[in-house]
Amino acid sequence: MTTKILVTGGAGFIGSHYVRTLLGDEGPGDVAITVLDRLTYAGNPANLDEVRGRPGFAFVRGDICDASLAADLMAEHDQVVHFAAETHVDRSIDGGARFVRTNAVGTHTLVDAAHRARIQTFVHISTDEVYGSIDSGSWPETHPLAPNSPYSAAKAAGDLIALSYHRTHGLDVRVTRCSNNYGHHHFPEKLIPLFITNLLDGRQVPLYGDGSHVRDWLHIDDHVRGIELVRTKGRAGEVYNIGGGAELSNKELTGLLLDACGATWDSVRQVTDRKGHDRRYSVDCTKIRTALGYAPEVDFATGLAETVRWYRDNRTWWQPLRERAAR
Ligand code: NAD
């Protein structure tokens, strides 16, 4: 039987990879997908060109804060995978209102509609940033949330609202908290695609502060694998961390990107640190590994080399987006 999945934010970086993967030749074959996306500056219809016209694919341009649209769409679907969000921390520091609206209010609109329509399963894509910052060790899913940026605080609100619908109404909500994703089709305002596209254009790259901030990097293929394990085998009301097992300081990452693009440290400009910049994120992935058999498969050096190659070969995809990023 075909499972009808409503995928919010499916024109963005991770959501579109999820849709391309599920409707691709290696996909499960038993799903139909409707993408609900507002097409903000970060949403790109071209990300879905590969699956447009495939049986089972539909696209609706709309806002997750639109309760009546959400109710109509829920009535036609079995499951929801919710990616839609405002995602850029720097933009949230400039102004948080849109973040609260989409990430908190929009998530509430969706879970409420899902509950009323008796949706089978609602997978909420959260982030490791909801835990705050950790100097050593890693967070298990039970760690209290202590987000520091307007982005992560609004994501934490959405994450907790979604879980409240499980506890209060028994809605089958499953939450994933993943580390920093990387890969192709990543909007060129985020660190890895910004640095690659700048370096390919012979421009400098801006490194925040002393570059000692540490992030764990997760390839989008591994992330999609993790989400699918949660959607198909996870349990209602549970939270699952998803990591890539590739922890690097921003300075180390910059060195790798300079090498991959044939540039030197002359191309690096140190800039004033981001306000409230979290020092380190690190998720403990024991739960998803032992309960669902998840393990990251993409080696970071290989994944990064492939990503750089993709940006080298797909200038027509990212060049127009740089202008949008500046808006
Ligand atoms: P993205 O910014 O590339 O895409 C977001 C998508 O959501 C866009 O297509 C945009 O048009 C859509 N959208 C925004 N507001 C909307 C609204 N009100 N209604 C409908 N659609 C709307 O984001 P991404 O990097 O693909 O991230 C996807 C999810 O994963 C987000 O929830 C994000 O918080 C989470 N996440 C991302 C990362 C990462 O490294 N990229 C890490 C952890 C968690």
Residues whose N, C-alpha, C, O or C-beta is under 5 A from the ligand:
A	BS01	NAD	G9 A11 G12 F13 I14 G15 L36 D37 R38 L39 T40 A42 G43 N44 G62 D63 I64 C65 H82 F83 A84 A85 E86 T87 T102 G106 I125 S126 T127 D128 C178 S179 N180 N181
